[in-house]
Amino acid sequence: MNAINYPLEDLVKIKQKRFEQAINLVEEKKALLKREEDILTKVKKARDKVLKHKEDKLKQLRDALDAGERTDKIMQKKAYLDVVKDDLEVEEKKVKDQQKSVKEAENDLEKARENLKQKQKDIEKLRIHRKQWEKEMKYVERQHEQLVQDEIGSVKHIMKKKEKKKK
């Protein structure tokens, strides 16, 4: 049996290499997801900062209205508040875009994990196949040994008969 090599050994090596590549891909996707989540956190902080600024300016406008400030000052504060609202919309869009990026990274990671599971199943199938193949090869070898032993026994029996006839 030692003389016979497993016929799918090359395939096993290929599957093992692909499994290792799938592991690396999962690690890369995890790192990418982490990076995207970090960016999302930064973008949210920037948005929250603009939101707080808007709320502060809105409070100042209300205080100015309550205090009865001049109309031109109030109009100036309203105009600035509109600029801040526009900034807030830009930041909200950045947050939404980054949330999409995070979602895509999560999906990519999930696909990579599914791929890894499939590669693991492939390796397991080949491992089981190899065990079965080795069992069959041992059986064939035992059958061959039995056949050889039977032939040896037959030859010995014939030789003994011939020797008895000679005597």
C-alpha positions in Angstrom: 0.0 0.0 0.0 2.9 2.3 0.7 3.8 2.1 -3.0 0.5 3.5 -4.1 0.0 7.2 -3.6 -3.3 8.8 -3.0 -4.5 9.8 -6.5 -6.1 13.0 -5.3 -3.1 14.3 -3.4 -2.6 17.2 -5.8 -6.3 18.2 -5.4 -5.9 18.1 -1.6 -3.0 20.5 -1.9 -4.9 22.8 -4.2 -8.0 22.8 -1.8 -5.7 23.4 1.2 -4.1 26.4 -0.5 -7.5 27.8 -1.4 -8.7 27.3 2.2 -5.7 29.3 3.4 -6.4 32.0 0.9 -10.0 32.1 2.1 -8.8 32.5 5.7 -6.6 35.4 4.6 -9.5 36.9 2.7 -11.7 36.8 5.8 -9.0 38.5 7.8 -8.7 41.2 5.1 -12.5 41.7 5.1 -12.5 42.0 8.9 -9.8 44.7 8.8 -11.7 46.5 6.0 -14.9 46.4 8.1 -13.1 47.7 11.1 -11.6 50.6 9.0 -15.1 51.5 7.6 -16.6 51.4 11.1 -13.9 53.7 12.4 -14.5 56.1 9.5 -18.3 56.0 10.3 -17.5 56.9 13.9 -15.4 59.9 12.8 -18.1 61.0 10.3 -20.8 60.7 13.0 -18.7 62.8 15.4 -18.3 65.5 12.7 -22.1 65.4 12.1 -22.8 65.6 15.8 -20.5 68.6 16.1 -22.3 70.4 13.3 -25.7 69.5 14.8 -24.6 70.9 18.1 -23.4 74.1 16.4 -26.8 74.3 14.6 -28.6 73.9 17.9 -26.5 76.6 19.5 -27.1 79.0 16.7 -30.8 78.3 16.8 -30.8 79.0 20.5 -28.9 82.3 19.9 -31.6 83.2 17.3 -34.4 82.5 19.7 -32.7 84.5 22.4 -32.2 87.3 20.0 -35.9 87.2 19.0 -36.9 87.2 22.7 -34.5 90.1 23.5 -36.0 92.1 20.6 -32.7 92.6 18.6 -32.6 94.6 15.4 -34.1 93.0 12.3 -30.9 93.1 10.3 -29.1 91.2 13.1 -31.9 88.6 13.2 -31.8 88.2 9.4 -28.0 87.8 9.5 -28.4 85.0 12.1 -31.1 83.3 10.1 -28.9 83.4 7.0 -26.1 81.9 9.0 -28.4 79.3 10.4 -29.3 78.3 6.8 -25.6 77.9 6.0 -25.3 75.6 9.1 -28.3 73.6 8.0 -26.7 73.1 4.6 -23.5 71.9 6.4 -25.6 69.6 8.5 -27.2 68.1 5.4 -23.8 67.5 3.9 -22.6 65.8 7.0 -25.8 63.7 7.2 -25.2 62.6 3.6 -21.6 61.6 4.5 -23.0 59.5 7.4 -25.5 57.8 5.2 -22.8 57.1 2.5 -20.5 55.7 5.1 -23.3 53.5 6.6 -23.7 52.1 3.1 -19.9 51.4 3.0 -20.1 49.7 6.3 -23.0 47.6 5.2 -21.1 46.6 2.0 -18.1 45.7 4.1 -20.3 43.5 6.3 -21.8 41.8 3.3 -18.4 41.2 1.8 -17.2 39.7 5.2 -20.3 37.5 5.3 -19.6 36.3 1.7 -15.9 35.6 2.6 -17.0 33.6 5.7 -19.5 31.6 3.5 -16.6 30.9 1.1 -14.4 29.9 3.9 -17.0 27.4 5.2 -17.3 25.9 1.7 -13.6 25.5 1.4 -13.6 23.8 4.8 -16.3 21.5 3.7 -14.3 20.6 0.5 -11.3 19.7 2.6 -13.4 17.7 5.0 -14.9 15.8 2.1 -11.5 15.0 0.7 -10.3 13.9 4.1 -13.2 11.5 4.4 -12.6 10.3 0.8 -9.0 9.6 1.6 -9.9 7.5 4.7 -12.3 5.5 2.6 -9.8 5.1 -0.2 -7.1 3.9 2.3 -9.6 1.4 3.7 -10.3 0.1 0.3 -6.6 -0.1 -0.6 -6.0 -2.1 2.6 -8.8 -4.4 1.7 -7.4 -4.9 -1.8 -4.0 -5.5 -0.4 -5.4 -8.1 2.1 -7.2 -9.8 -0.8 -4.0 -9.9 -2.8 -2.1 -11.3 0.2 -4.7 -13.9 0.7 -4.5 -14.9 -3.0 -0.7 -15.1 -2.8 -1.0 -17.2 0.4 -3.5 -19.5 -1.3 -1.2 -19.9 -4.3 1.7 -20.7 -2.0 -0.4 -23.2 -0.1 -1.5 -24.8 -3.4 2.1 -25.1 -4.7 3.3 -26.6 -1.4 0.4 -29.1 -1.5 1.3 -30.1 -5.1 5.0 -30.4 -4.2 4.2 -32.7 -1.3 2.0 -34.8 -3.5 4.8 -35.1 -6.1 7.3 -36.1 -3.4 4.9 -38.7 -2.0 4.5 -40.2 -5.5 8.3 -40.3 -5.9 8.7 -42.4 -2.8 
